[in-house]
Amino acid sequence: EYVDRYSKQQLCGFLKQRFYIENFSDKLGYAHLAIMSLGTGVIYTTNQDNVMEKCFEKYGRKFKLIKSIEDFSNSKPGDRLYIKYHGDLSLPESVVFSQQDYEKRMQDTDHFLNIRLKSDLLAKRLFFIGYSLRDKNIHEILTEIQNVFKGKMPKSYMLVYEYSKEIEERCNQFGIHLINPLIEFPECKTNQGAFEKFLQE
């Protein structure tokens, strides 16, 4: 409704006011610090904020922001890729936010980000952090890859923030090993404490 009334560009401006930060806070961004310290070559996010970018910038970590196919073309071997799977607010046509955006992305089976994710799913083990697996687009891609592997996909891992039976069932569907930080660190007593402790450890 907002897009219909004001345009996609205006929506992105509205979201920027709420999702963008000026400076990275170590205290608030403990998960981002932990992800950065993993040193992985490729990070996907469905988030549209700029917190991870600000974290990288604060600590002088080089990264290549991927929001368009041209960004892939301009990347070099060895670049750390930070892939904004649902787009970047600075590029309104890339943003997947409304129901219409999701439907359009799912119909575009040749979308460059879908192709890249499928390639990584075939060749790598994924580590999902604080993700719900509710995204229909990701579901569709995981189902395709599962069919390629005849139901025996390489094991991936999911670190949940808060355990639920629903998330466990989704993980089981795709052979993803679920990690509940409260089971690993029961002494923390809260989801946030256990999640943070797991990432620190």
C-alpha positions in Angstrom: 0.0 0.0 0.0 2.8 2.4 0.9 4.6 1.6 -2.4 1.4 2.1 -4.4 0.8 5.4 -2.8 4.3 6.9 -2.6 6.7 4.7 -4.8 9.4 2.2 -4.0 12.0 4.9 -3.8 10.0 6.7 -1.0 9.7 3.4 0.9 13.4 2.9 0.8 13.9 6.4 2.1 11.5 5.7 4.9 13.2 2.5 5.8 16.7 4.1 5.7 15.6 6.5 8.5 14.8 3.5 10.7 17.4 0.8 9.6 20.6 2.8 9.0 23.1 3.7 11.7 25.9 6.3 11.7 28.3 4.5 14.0 28.7 0.8 15.0 28.3 0.0 18.7 30.3 -3.0 20.0 27.8 -3.5 22.9 24.7 -3.6 20.7 26.4 -5.4 17.8 27.9 -8.5 19.5 26.4 -10.8 16.8 28.0 -8.8 14.0 31.4 -8.8 15.7 31.2 -12.6 16.1 30.2 -13.0 12.4 33.0 -10.7 11.3 35.5 -12.7 13.4 34.6 -16.0 11.7 36.5 -14.8 8.7 34.2 -16.4 6.2 34.6 -15.5 2.5 30.9 -15.2 1.8 28.1 -13.8 4.0 24.5 -13.6 2.9 22.0 -11.4 4.7 18.3 -10.8 4.2 18.6 -7.7 6.4 18.4 -4.3 4.8 20.2 -2.3 7.4 23.8 -1.2 7.2 25.0 -2.5 10.6 27.3 -5.2 9.2 28.9 -2.7 6.8 29.5 -0.3 9.6 31.1 -3.1 11.7 33.5 -4.0 8.9 34.3 -0.3 8.4 35.0 0.4 12.1 37.5 -2.4 12.2 39.1 -1.8 8.8 37.9 -5.2 7.3 37.7 -5.1 3.6 34.6 -6.4 2.0 32.8 -6.3 -1.4 29.1 -5.3 -1.0 27.0 -7.3 -3.5 23.6 -5.7 -4.4 23.7 -5.9 -8.2 25.0 -8.2 -10.9 27.6 -5.5 -11.7 29.0 -5.9 -8.2 29.8 -9.6 -9.0 31.4 -8.6 -12.3 33.6 -6.1 -10.5 34.6 -8.5 -7.6 38.1 -10.1 -7.6 39.2 -13.6 -6.4 39.8 -13.4 -2.7 37.3 -10.6 -2.1 35.1 -11.1 1.0 31.6 -10.9 -0.3 28.7 -9.4 1.7 25.7 -10.4 -0.3 22.4 -8.5 0.4 20.1 -11.2 -0.7 16.9 -9.0 -0.4 18.6 -5.9 -1.8 20.1 -2.7 -0.6 18.0 0.4 0.2 20.4 2.6 -1.9 19.2 0.6 -4.9 15.4 0.5 -4.7 14.9 -1.9 -7.6 16.9 -4.5 -5.8 14.8 -4.4 -2.6 12.6 -7.4 -1.7 10.2 -6.1 0.9 6.5 -6.2 -0.2 4.5 -9.3 -1.1 4.7 -8.3 -4.7 8.6 -8.1 -4.4 8.7 -11.7 -3.0 6.4 -13.0 -5.8 8.5 -11.3 -8.5 11.8 -12.7 -7.0 10.3 -16.3 -6.8 9.1 -16.1 -10.4 12.6 -15.0 -11.6 14.3 -18.4 -11.5 17.3 -16.9 -13.3 17.9 -14.1 -10.8 21.6 -13.8 -10.3 21.4 -14.0 -6.5 19.3 -17.2 -6.7 21.9 -18.7 -9.1 24.8 -17.8 -6.8 23.0 -19.1 -3.7 22.3 -22.4 -5.4 25.9 -22.6 -6.4 27.0 -22.1 -2.8 24.5 -24.6 -1.6 25.9 -27.2 -3.9 29.5 -26.6 -3.0 29.5 -25.4 0.6 28.1 -26.1 4.1 26.0 -23.1 5.3 25.8 -21.7 8.8 22.6 -19.9 9.4 22.6 -17.5 12.4 19.4 -16.3 14.0 17.4 -17.1 10.8 13.8 -18.5 10.8 13.8 -20.3 7.4 10.3 -18.7 6.8 11.4 -17.1 3.5 9.5 -18.8 0.7 12.2 -18.0 -1.8 14.9 -19.7 0.3 12.5 -22.7 0.9 12.1 -23.1 -2.9 15.8 -23.0 -3.5 16.5 -25.5 -0.6 13.9 -27.9 -2.1 15.5 -27.7 -5.5 19.0 -28.5 -4.1 17.5 -31.3 -1.9 16.1 -32.8 -5.1 19.5 -32.6 -6.8 21.1 -34.4 -3.8 18.2 -37.0 -3.8 17.2 -35.8 -0.3 20.8 -36.1 1.2 22.1 -32.5 1.2 25.5 -31.7 2.7 24.9 -30.9 6.4 24.4 -27.3 7.2 23.8 -25.7 10.6 21.3 -23.3 12.2 22.0 -21.3 15.3 18.6 -20.2 16.6 18.1 -17.2 18.8 15.0 -18.8 20.4 14.1 -22.4 19.9 10.7 -23.4 18.6 9.2 -26.7 17.3 8.3 -24.9 14.1 11.9 -24.0 13.3 13.1 -27.5 14.3 10.6 -29.0 11.8 11.8 -26.7 9.0 15.4 -27.6 9.7 14.6 -31.3 9.7 12.9 -30.9 6.4 16.2 -29.8 4.8 18.6 -31.8 6.9 19.9 -28.7 8.7 21.4 -29.4 12.2 19.7 -27.1 14.7 21.8 -25.6 17.5 19.8 -24.4 20.5 22.3 -22.2 22.5 20.3 -22.6 25.7 21.0 -26.3 25.6 24.7 -25.6 25.1 24.9 -23.0 27.8 22.0 -23.6 30.3 23.8 -21.5 32.9 23.0 -18.4 30.9 19.2 -18.9 31.6 18.1 -16.5 28.8 18.0 -16.8 25.0 20.0 -13.6 24.6 22.7 -14.6 27.1 23.1 -18.1 25.6 23.0 -16.8 22.0 25.7 -14.3 22.8 27.8 -16.8 24.8 27.7 -19.3 21.9 28.8 -16.6 19.4 31.6 -15.6 21.7 32.8 -19.1 22.3 
